[in-house]
Amino acid sequence: MQSLHRYLWGSDLSKELIGIGAILLTVLLMAITDAIIKVAMLDFSLWQLFLTRSPLVVLLLAISAVFSREKPTSVLESLLNPWVNLRSLLIIIMYFFMYISLPYLNLAVMGAAVLISPICTALMSALLLKDKVGSKGWLGVALGLVGVVMISRPGSDIFQPAIILPIFAGLCYSMTALITRSKLQQTSTIGVALSLNVILLFFSATLVLGLTFSSVPKNWVEYIPFLLRPWAPMSSRDIAMIAVMAGLTCGITVLLALAYQVGRTVVIATLEYSYLVFAGLIGFFFLDEVLGIFSILGMAILVGSGILVLTRPTAIASQPKHA
């Protein structure tokens, strides 16, 4: 049995399948988490959701660190690493732009705008890391812009200026990818996740305290309650929802790391686009969201552009090798 286990885990095919399964499950959990946040923001501020979720995530990650193979010193060192903390701040900004767009955009449309990130990464890699984009990459960039225009359709009656927000989120995501690739390849995975949630805990606590004990104009709160609403009482059902979100977040952290460790980067990154499928289905069946034909076509073009960018020869050659 032990030799069979060693064979299954050690073969390239089994690693590829494990990586594919891990990323698909990760993306599904992401879509579920985003849908929960979209619903919860009707009653609570975004900062209250982060404040109540983060301590549970920190606790679960600390428990994971105890049972993981990572050395405690490497976890602690990552918490003091300025590049890790900069990455965490960028992700918090990414969350901000993502989630404040949710009251105005369908879940899948928000996800499509964020997933312009491979295009942003290719452009920034060319500018900052001197990577070659190549003709295939530039074609992908051009198609990506066409896809975004089709999804948002500026000048039409259905255009939502809020589409700019998740595009900014995608830009932040690209910046975190560059930092991870150039500065953090050997850094503790759990330490990186802990850094994000510790900073998010203190950041959201500061905002919640400020909003609760300050005199924010009532008309401001009514205009953007999901950002300016003070602390709201939480029922046992709400607390259970927060616990589920914390568990989902930890699952996403572990599975995403596993996917990129055992699978080929280009395959895993391409499969992240399955978020659009999961978000579209969840939005349709649970949030009463219906996508128009132009949005679906724009998403298809965006997925194709992302695959072109991700599979360009220079991108594959520059990808880190995973054990």
ABEGO torsion letter per residue (X at the ends): XAAAAAAAAABAAAAAAAAAAAAAAAAAAAAAAAAAAAAAAAABBAAAAAAAAAAAAAAAAAAAAAABABBAAAAAAAAABAAAAAAAAAAAAAAAAAAAAAAABBAAAAAAAAAAAAAAAAAAAAAAAGBBAEAAAAAAAAAAAAAAAAAAGBGBAABBAAAAAAAAAAAAAAAAAAAAAAAAAABBAAAAAAAAAAAAAAAAAAAAAAAAABBBBAAAAAABAAAABBBBBBBAAAAAAAAAAAAAAAAAAAAAAAAAAABBAAAAAAAAAAAAAAAAAAAAAAAGBBBBAAAAAAAAAAAAAAAAAAABAAAAAABBBBX
